[in-house]
Amino acid sequence: MADPKLKRLGLHDLHVALGGKMVPFAGYEMPVQYPAGVMKEHLHTRTAAGLFDVSHMGQVILRPKTDMASLALAFEAMMPVDVLGLAQGRQRYGLFTNDAGGVLDDLMFANRGDHFFVVVNAACKDADVAHMRASLAEAATVEYIENRALLALQGPHAGDVLARLIPETAALRFMDVARPVWNGTELWISRSGYTGEDGFEISLPETAAETFAKALLDHPEVMPIGLGARDSLRLEAGLCLYGHDLDEATTPVEAALTWAIQKSRRTGDRAGGFPGADRILSELANGPKRLRVGLKPEGRASMREGTELFTEAGEKVGTVTSGGFGPSVEAPVAMGYVDASNAAVGTSLLGEVRGKRLAVTVCDLPFHPTRYKR
């Protein structure tokens, strides 16, 4: 019997009709896989197109109380990211930080001309909305969007499929956003790689979501994909999963997300001023004490989250935060945090799996190349 405390997605009945195995996740009943299974769903997304329902995530609109520049400056005071320089029609990855430099949540935000559209993680969305309402009280009205679904179409054929329904999406580049109309319904679309593949995130009214999802699934290239393949795709792409690879005790520098901290927030008039700036800027200059790295187990045994990592001399130097079998690379893969002195590519370590210490090597990320449309 379903847990009455769990929320249901607007497309719940469609997931069940498609054979989705529903499991609890972030307060929702979510499809973890469909009859094809995680392996086939993963490989299908790599070679064709996968449709993910990510409607559990939080969608928020920030409308300026005075002007967009004032809102942008107030919003970027919440994170070590350039908001003021984000052009209209473009999207960027962001990170809310706390006073200790840890990550409260990671997010995507888009400049849509007269407002910002923000997408946050499901498990953090209530806290994020409260955080934005408190921090942006002078600069913005914070509107939480409750009646829109969010779908992600990912894979090398995603662009062709979506362009058959909405031709203007073919011109979108990586991190472009647009609001085309389909069958009389305005869609909020971004071209961003949720899985590391080329793809699109599509926000639309819940009332139109099933019709649109079925229109996508009518194409032979498109298969419904669950949480299991989402995790393996993102792991191979080296993408952080909040609550596993990122948390309130981990800084963006430790997480190897320095690419998300633009130059304008490191030096010059707009440097610093965000929560945890002293620690984050110090780590940028001097290096962190620990670092997120890729890990290649040398045998066939997977090293799951929580696997402890040791030097050959027996010193504990880190922990795996995400791990499993990588269907595209046909081998176990993992990510985790290790002391900076053991973070160099090629470092040999040992991971303790069921009481045995097995060989694992620090490696570059990603395990599988990302294929965004630049």
Helices and strands as residue ranges (DSSP letters): E 7-8, H 12-17, E 21-25, E 28-33, H 38-47, E 49-53, E 58-64, H 68-76, E 90-97, E 103-111, E 116-120, G 122-124, H 125-135, E 140-145, E 148-154, H 158-165, G 167-171, E 177-178, E 181-182, E 185-186, E 188-190, E 199-205, H 206-217, E 222-224, H 227-236, G 258-260, G 263-265, H 277-286, E 290-297, E 308-310, E 316-326, E 331-339, G 340-342, E 348-353, E 356-363
